[in-house]
């Protein structure tokens, strides 16, 4: 189970699909990325994801942060590696 959690975390840190949960076209602060497994079986995981979206002003100074959240379906191969993601 520990290896599966590491696989999920590694995948989410580089998952471009998470940007769909951003509301202001900012970027994801990976240091604030957290997830909770809602449902799990051998082939998929439903996860609730939260992170902060960082917004900048025109002068490239950090302006603010917005809390973002959403649910994902992560499809797994037989080794527990994420093979695909679907936003829910």
C-alpha positions in Angstrom: 0.0 0.0 0.0 2.9 2.4 0.8 4.3 2.0 -2.8 0.8 2.7 -4.2 0.6 6.0 -2.2 4.0 7.0 -3.5 3.0 6.3 -7.1 -0.2 8.4 -6.7 1.6 11.3 -5.1 4.4 11.3 -7.7 1.7 11.2 -10.5 -0.3 14.0 -9.0 2.8 16.2 -8.7 3.1 16.2 -12.5 -0.5 15.7 -13.5 -1.5 18.4 -16.0 -5.2 17.6 -15.6 -5.2 19.1 -12.1 -4.9 22.6 -13.8 -8.6 22.1 -14.8 -9.4 22.7 -11.1 -7.6 26.1 -11.2 -10.1 29.0 -11.5 -7.8 31.9 -12.4 -5.2 30.4 -14.8 -2.6 30.4 -12.1 -0.3 27.6 -11.2 -0.4 24.8 -8.7 1.7 25.0 -5.5 2.8 21.4 -5.2 3.7 22.0 -1.5 0.0 22.4 -0.7 -1.2 19.4 -2.7 -3.1 16.9 -0.6 -5.3 14.0 -1.6 -7.7 11.6 0.1 -8.7 8.3 -1.3 -12.5 8.1 -1.3 -12.9 4.7 -3.1 -10.5 2.0 -4.2 -10.4 -1.3 -6.0 -7.7 -3.2 -7.9 -8.1 -1.2 -11.1 -9.0 2.4 -10.0 -9.0 4.9 -7.2 -11.4 7.8 -6.7 -9.5 10.6 -4.9 -10.4 14.0 -3.6 -7.6 16.5 -4.3 -6.9 19.9 -2.7 -4.2 22.5 -3.5 -3.6 26.2 -3.6 -3.5 28.0 -6.9 -0.9 30.8 -7.0 -1.8 34.0 -8.9 0.6 36.7 -10.0 0.3 40.4 -10.8 1.6 41.9 -14.0 4.9 42.6 -12.4 5.4 38.8 -11.7 4.9 39.4 -8.0 2.9 36.8 -6.1 -0.6 38.4 -5.7 -2.7 35.8 -3.9 -3.6 32.2 -3.5 -6.9 30.4 -4.1 -7.9 27.1 -2.6 -8.8 24.6 -5.4 -10.3 21.1 -5.1 -11.9 18.4 -7.1 -12.3 14.6 -7.6 -10.4 12.3 -9.9 -10.6 8.8 -11.1 -7.1 7.3 -11.4 -6.8 4.1 -13.4 -4.2 1.7 -12.3 -2.2 -1.1 -14.1 -1.5 -4.4 -12.3 1.6 -2.9 -10.7 -0.2 0.0 -9.1 1.1 2.6 -11.6 -1.4 5.3 -12.7 -2.1 4.8 -16.4 -4.9 7.4 -16.9 -6.9 10.1 -15.1 -10.4 11.3 -15.4 -11.8 14.4 -13.8 -15.1 13.8 -12.0 
